[in-house]
Each structure stands twice: as structure tokens, then as C-alpha cells.
Amino acid sequence: MADTITIRLPEKLQKELECVVKAEKTSKSEIIRDAVTRYLAVKRFQQLRNQVLPFAEARGLLTDEDIFKTVS
């Protein structure tokens, strides 16, 4: 069962959210769930990247381009 969370948004952000809700014919909850999901995915990626960075640097993989070349 899902928990209920109450958030407070500045008026400008609330108005923008309402516009998106109407334009996309969706709900505030769906948009906020999607935003939180994306935020958490980015945070997980950043944490994983920080964990593997020392190993990558030790192998001379210093940039994203280095990694793409190695993987390709």
C-alpha cells in the first residue's frame, strides 16, 4: 500500500504543475511520482559512478569518451 506524503510548493511551481497536468491529461501525483523516480535514479547513478571512479582512473579511463571507446 502506498503512503501519502504532503508537500508544499511555491505558488509559481503549483501553477506550472497545473498547466502540465491539464496539457498532459494526467495527475499531480503521477507527475510527482515520475519526478521523484527520476531524481532517485540520478542519485543512484551518481553514487555508483563515485564508487567505480577510482577503479576506472586506475585503468586510465578518465572521461566518458574513454569509457565509450573501451566498451565499443
C-alpha positions as CSV (number, residue, x, y, z in Angstrom):
1,M,0.0,0.0,0.0
2,A,1.3,3.5,-0.9
3,D,1.9,6.1,1.8
4,T,0.5,9.6,1.5
5,I,3.0,12.4,1.5
6,T,2.1,16.1,1.8
7,I,4.4,18.7,0.1
8,R,4.3,22.4,0.0
9,L,5.1,24.1,-3.3
10,P,5.6,27.8,-4.1
11,E,2.6,29.3,-5.9
12,K,4.6,29.7,-9.2
13,L,5.5,26.0,-9.2
14,Q,1.9,25.0,-8.4
15,K,0.7,27.0,-11.4
16,E,3.3,25.4,-13.7
17,L,2.3,21.9,-12.3
18,E,-1.4,22.6,-13.0
19,C,-0.6,23.6,-16.6
20,V,1.3,20.4,-17.2
21,V,-1.5,18.4,-15.6
22,K,-4.0,19.9,-18.0
23,A,-1.8,19.7,-21.0
24,E,-0.8,16.1,-20.5
25,K,-4.2,15.0,-19.0
26,T,-2.5,13.3,-16.1
27,S,-2.5,13.8,-12.3
28,K,-0.3,15.8,-10.0
29,S,0.6,12.6,-8.2
30,E,1.7,10.9,-11.4
31,I,4.0,13.8,-12.3
32,I,5.5,14.0,-8.8
33,R,6.0,10.2,-8.7
34,D,7.8,10.4,-12.0
35,A,10.0,13.3,-10.8
36,V,10.9,11.5,-7.6
37,T,11.7,8.3,-9.5
38,R,13.9,10.2,-11.9
39,Y,15.7,12.0,-9.1
40,L,16.4,8.8,-7.2
41,A,17.7,7.1,-10.4
42,V,20.1,10.0,-10.9
43,K,21.3,9.9,-7.3
44,R,21.8,6.1,-7.6
45,F,23.8,6.6,-10.8
46,Q,26.0,9.3,-9.2
47,Q,26.7,7.0,-6.2
48,L,27.7,4.1,-8.4
49,R,29.8,6.3,-10.5
50,N,31.6,7.6,-7.5
51,Q,32.2,4.0,-6.3
52,V,33.8,2.9,-9.6
53,L,35.7,6.1,-10.4
54,P,38.9,5.1,-8.6
55,F,39.0,1.8,-10.5
56,A,38.3,3.5,-13.8
57,E,41.0,6.1,-13.2
58,A,43.5,3.4,-12.3
59,R,42.9,1.9,-15.7
60,G,43.3,5.2,-17.5
61,L,39.6,5.8,-18.1
62,L,39.4,9.4,-17.3
63,T,36.5,10.7,-19.5
64,D,33.2,9.4,-20.7
65,E,34.8,9.2,-24.2
66,D,37.5,6.8,-22.8
67,I,34.8,4.5,-21.5
68,F,32.8,4.6,-24.7
69,K,35.9,3.7,-26.7
70,T,36.6,0.8,-24.4
71,V,33.1,-0.5,-24.4
72,S,32.6,-0.1,-28.2
